[in-house]
């Protein structure tokens, strides 16, 4: 992973372990697409749960070059931290233990308390559930925070 720029002010690994949304950029027949997703930063890669019946796993299979952006924005404090990455992605088999590690920061530590209809038991998910592994090649990390106006802080 080549860090092209880093003005983030915090450790990139720590930043990527926060429960934030990523925006996965893929290509479909030459047309760009972006998908907001939850992710798990583990082993130097972003892991994303995907339903193989959706279009983005197919796009990754057809064109593995991808981009990923992660932004932490807080309007009241003016915090704007961003990590943008270019790399490649691939479709991997479902791993229920990794799925639990991915979902816990977003949904809490007790899988029994998660929304049963949306998430259920990752060990019982069907074969349509897969993982996308995004491996960054280049990274740009920036802190673009600002002083918010008084009206926004209230």
Steps between C-alpha positions, in 0.01 A plus 500: 500500500664820380396804708509785250392767750422493872382814676233310693651567842399158634621149425346381171445146635314638804291727278400206277392296802229757587141399415469726197351461154726437207414594146612224265562616144475242221467500122212355299571487127702820524243680716605582860282389790524570874346302783488609869575203725612392845843342514752327723864607482701184565831359374577818304182470295137611510248216525144569387197274531319471169194328368623323186164572337582875502696655214817614677649147552453440126668831422797397718526163324495672159729791591695459828653850494311700763515802727385546856439820696431525872390832654445593864296822503360674806321824420492629859876471555606562139685168485561380145743211473535308176687196376486426128648185351556347159555130464338173403213299637395139475201291600566254782280237667281596794668471841246520784761580766635789293141615440446521876826695543386739226150553640585534872638858480184613318233293677646430844671201661191278539392333171179388676399870525559578132207561263401139430330582170801685356791309652383177664771245573805536272561126545163435333540738205465335161758457227392829343696683771867560417781728605679758291864551590642837399881523501629858480800578285513878555357706787434870551406594857397856584365698790288773343337614824386859548366730769120484479287811529339560842151423364612150398653422842167553679 
